[in-house]
Amino acid sequence: MQKIDLIVDGVLKLKGQKSDSLNVQKRITAAYQKPGSRVQVLPTIDPLPLPPPPSPNSIWYGRGAFTTTSPESAAGLHCDWTAIQVDPEGKDGDVPGRKVWWQSRPTAARMIEANKAGIPYIAEVESLPAFKTAITLFDENPITVPHAFVGLVSHEWPSDLRAKAVAQGWELLLEWYWNNNPAYTEPNADGYPLFRNVVFGTFDSETVPGRRVFVDQYRDVWHGSFSCWDTEGMVTRDRAAFNVA
């Protein structure tokens, strides 16, 4: 027997129910019989304790935002920092708060340029190969400006690499895309010691059609430093909740 969650069309219908329950089986059968429904039956993930609040000594403390193709979309947000994308598909522009650079595909050239200009730098890391790439680039071209990963650092990745990332000073801006994963109900930094900020997914879900989680809903759960990916996807409700003290 295991506990399961039932998600129908992106809405959590059952949580933590016994899979051998007759009533649960009836609910699942009924969900599958409804024409056009998108049904997910997933093992229940027991809630993990929230990570400790990020350190106020980091520049990533407070509120941040990520832009991609429209830096002007960050206008009006009360940001402590705003990250512009400096990959070829990104766009530069005036943004609120301190300007930061981020790359989806980190390169030595941009890291060196950021370091020379004194601009904080963010590397997107959502996989072990990307994690290794960022560490290698730093080995070859150490930088002294504040630098962070946006994504995750899994406890399943080699412990020596995690330790090396910490030694290199890579802080963590943890992606919490609740919109993409309805079962991921609380952010989990997996014990990474330089965790600093939680990144809310403020875009239409890429995995559950029609699903969206708004900034006020994220903030009801997470009360520490946060940022939003991305400003282009934020709607009026998100922007209002972002600016609430």
C-alpha positions as CSV (number, residue, x, y, z in Angstrom):
1,M,0.0,0.0,0.0
2,Q,1.2,3.5,-0.8
3,K,-0.2,6.9,-0.5
4,I,-1.1,8.7,-3.7
5,D,-2.3,12.1,-4.9
6,L,-5.0,12.5,-7.6
7,I,-4.6,15.5,-9.9
8,V,-7.3,16.3,-12.5
9,D,-6.8,19.0,-15.1
10,G,-4.1,20.6,-12.9
11,V,-6.3,20.6,-9.7
12,L,-5.4,18.5,-6.7
13,K,-8.4,16.4,-5.9
14,L,-7.0,13.9,-3.5
15,K,-3.8,14.0,-1.4
16,G,-2.1,11.4,0.7
17,Q,-4.8,8.7,0.2
18,K,-4.3,5.0,0.4
19,S,-4.0,3.5,-3.0
20,D,-5.9,0.3,-2.0
21,S,-9.0,2.3,-0.7
22,L,-12.1,1.3,-2.6
23,N,-13.3,4.9,-2.5
24,V,-10.0,6.2,-3.9
25,Q,-10.1,3.7,-6.7
26,K,-13.7,4.8,-7.6
27,R,-12.6,8.4,-7.7
28,I,-9.7,7.6,-10.0
29,T,-11.9,5.5,-12.3
30,A,-14.4,8.3,-12.5
31,A,-11.7,10.8,-13.4
32,Y,-10.4,8.7,-16.2
33,Q,-13.9,8.2,-17.6
34,K,-14.5,11.9,-17.9
35,P,-13.9,12.8,-21.6
36,G,-10.9,15.1,-22.2
37,S,-9.7,15.1,-18.6
38,R,-6.0,15.1,-17.9
39,V,-5.5,12.7,-15.0
40,Q,-2.3,12.2,-12.9
41,V,-2.0,9.7,-10.2
42,L,1.3,10.4,-8.3
43,P,2.9,9.0,-5.2
44,T,2.5,11.4,-2.3
45,I,5.5,13.4,-1.4
46,D,5.7,14.0,2.3
47,P,6.1,17.7,3.2
48,L,9.7,18.6,3.8
49,P,10.7,21.2,6.4
50,L,11.1,24.7,4.9
51,P,14.7,25.7,4.4
52,P,16.1,28.3,6.7
53,P,15.6,32.0,5.8
54,P,18.3,33.3,3.4
55,S,21.2,35.3,4.9
56,P,20.7,39.1,4.8
57,N,24.4,39.4,4.1
58,S,23.9,38.3,0.5
59,I,23.0,40.6,-2.4
60,W,20.2,38.1,-3.2
61,Y,18.4,38.9,0.0
62,G,15.1,40.8,-0.6
63,R,13.2,40.8,-3.9
64,G,14.5,40.1,-7.4
65,A,13.2,39.5,-10.9
66,F,14.4,37.8,-14.1
67,T,13.8,39.2,-17.6
68,T,14.4,37.6,-21.0
69,T,13.4,39.6,-24.1
70,S,11.7,42.6,-22.5
71,P,13.6,44.3,-19.6
72,E,11.0,47.1,-19.7
73,S,8.5,44.6,-18.4
74,A,10.2,44.9,-15.0
75,A,9.2,48.6,-14.7
76,G,7.1,49.4,-11.7
77,L,8.3,46.4,-9.6
78,H,10.0,47.1,-6.3
79,C,13.1,45.1,-7.0
80,D,16.3,45.0,-5.0
81,W,17.9,43.4,-8.1
82,T,16.8,42.6,-11.7
83,A,18.6,40.0,-13.8
84,I,18.7,40.6,-17.6
85,Q,19.5,37.7,-19.9
86,V,22.9,38.1,-21.7
87,D,22.6,35.0,-24.0
88,P,22.2,35.9,-27.7
89,E,18.4,35.7,-27.4
90,G,18.3,38.1,-24.4
91,K,17.9,41.8,-24.4
92,D,19.6,44.6,-22.3
93,G,17.8,47.6,-21.0
94,D,17.1,49.8,-17.9
95,V,15.7,47.8,-15.0
96,P,14.7,48.6,-11.4
97,G,17.2,47.9,-8.6
98,R,20.7,46.6,-9.1
99,K,21.3,45.2,-12.6
100,V,22.5,41.6,-12.7
101,W,23.4,39.3,-15.6
102,W,22.1,35.8,-16.1
103,Q,22.8,33.2,-18.7
104,S,20.9,30.0,-19.6
105,R,24.1,28.7,-21.2
106,P,27.0,30.1,-19.2
107,T,30.1,31.1,-21.1
108,A,33.6,32.2,-20.0
109,A,33.4,35.4,-22.1
110,R,30.3,36.7,-20.2
111,M,31.6,35.6,-16.8
112,I,34.9,37.5,-17.5
113,E,33.0,40.5,-18.8
114,A,30.7,40.6,-15.8
115,N,33.7,40.4,-13.5
116,K,35.5,43.3,-15.2
117,A,32.4,45.4,-15.1
118,G,31.6,44.6,-11.4
119,I,28.2,43.1,-12.4
120,P,26.8,40.2,-10.3
121,Y,26.4,37.0,-12.4
122,I,23.9,34.1,-12.5
123,A,24.3,30.8,-14.2
124,E,21.2,28.6,-14.9
125,V,21.8,25.1,-13.5
126,E,19.0,22.6,-13.8
127,S,21.0,19.4,-14.4
128,L,24.2,17.8,-13.3
129,P,26.0,18.5,-16.7
130,A,25.1,22.3,-16.3
131,F,26.4,22.2,-12.7
132,K,29.7,20.7,-13.8
133,T,30.0,23.3,-16.6
134,A,29.6,26.2,-14.3
135,I,32.2,24.8,-11.8
136,T,34.6,24.2,-14.6
137,L,34.2,27.7,-16.1
138,F,34.9,29.1,-12.6
139,D,38.0,26.9,-12.3
140,E,39.3,28.3,-15.5
141,N,38.2,31.9,-14.9
142,P,37.6,32.7,-11.2
143,I,35.3,35.7,-10.7
144,T,35.0,37.8,-7.6
145,V,31.6,39.5,-8.2
146,P,28.6,38.0,-6.4
147,H,27.6,34.8,-8.4
148,A,24.8,32.4,-8.1
149,F,23.0,29.4,-9.6
150,V,19.4,29.7,-10.6
151,G,17.8,26.3,-10.6
152,L,18.7,23.6,-8.1
153,V,21.6,21.7,-6.5
154,S,20.5,18.1,-5.9
155,H,21.7,16.2,-2.9
156,E,22.0,13.2,-5.3
157,W,24.8,15.0,-7.2
158,P,28.4,14.1,-6.2
159,S,29.2,15.5,-2.8
160,D,32.7,16.6,-3.9
161,L,31.2,18.7,-6.6
162,R,28.7,20.3,-4.2
163,A,31.5,21.1,-1.8
164,K,33.5,22.6,-4.7
165,A,30.6,24.8,-5.7
166,V,30.3,26.0,-2.1
167,A,34.1,26.7,-2.0
168,Q,33.8,28.7,-5.2
169,G,31.1,30.8,-3.6
170,W,28.2,29.8,-5.8
171,E,25.0,30.9,-4.0
172,L,21.6,29.3,-4.9
173,L,18.5,31.0,-6.2
174,L,16.1,28.0,-5.9
175,E,13.6,27.5,-8.6
176,W,10.2,26.7,-7.1
177,Y,7.9,26.2,-10.1
178,W,4.8,25.1,-8.4
179,N,2.9,26.0,-11.6
180,N,4.8,23.2,-13.4
181,N,4.6,20.7,-10.6
182,P,1.4,20.7,-8.5
183,A,2.9,18.2,-6.1
184,Y,5.9,20.5,-5.3
185,T,4.0,22.4,-2.6
186,E,7.0,23.8,-0.6
187,P,10.4,24.9,-1.8
188,N,13.3,22.5,-0.9
189,A,16.9,23.6,-1.3
190,D,18.1,20.0,-0.6
191,G,20.5,21.2,2.2
192,Y,22.6,23.4,0.0
193,P,24.4,25.7,2.5
194,L,24.5,28.8,0.2
195,F,20.8,28.9,-0.5
196,R,19.7,32.5,-0.7
197,N,16.4,33.1,-2.5
198,V,13.3,31.3,-3.9
199,V,12.4,31.9,-7.5
200,F,8.6,31.7,-8.2
201,G,7.4,30.5,-11.6
202,T,5.2,33.3,-12.9
203,F,4.4,31.9,-16.3
204,D,1.7,29.6,-17.7
205,S,2.5,26.0,-16.8
206,E,4.6,24.2,-19.3
207,T,3.4,20.8,-18.1
208,V,-0.2,21.3,-16.9
209,P,-2.3,23.1,-19.6
210,G,-4.2,26.1,-18.1
211,R,-2.5,25.9,-14.7
212,R,-1.1,29.1,-13.1
213,V,0.2,29.9,-9.6
214,F,0.2,33.6,-8.7
215,V,2.7,35.5,-6.6
216,D,0.3,35.9,-3.7
217,Q,-0.2,32.1,-3.6
218,Y,3.6,31.5,-3.5
219,R,4.0,34.2,-0.8
220,D,1.3,32.5,1.3
221,V,3.7,29.6,1.7
222,W,7.2,31.2,1.4
223,H,7.8,34.2,3.6
224,G,11.5,34.8,2.9
225,S,13.5,36.4,0.1
226,F,12.0,35.7,-3.4
227,S,12.2,36.5,-7.0
228,C,10.1,35.9,-10.1
229,W,10.8,34.1,-13.4
230,D,9.9,35.9,-15.5
231,T,8.6,39.5,-15.6
232,E,7.3,39.0,-19.1
233,G,4.9,36.4,-17.8
234,M,3.6,38.4,-14.8
235,V,0.0,39.6,-14.8
236,T,-1.6,42.4,-12.9
237,R,-2.3,40.2,-9.9
238,D,1.4,39.0,-9.8
239,R,2.7,42.6,-10.0
240,A,0.5,43.8,-7.2
241,A,1.4,40.9,-4.9
242,F,5.1,41.4,-5.7
243,N,5.1,45.0,-4.4
244,V,3.2,44.2,-1.1
245,A,5.5,44.8,1.8
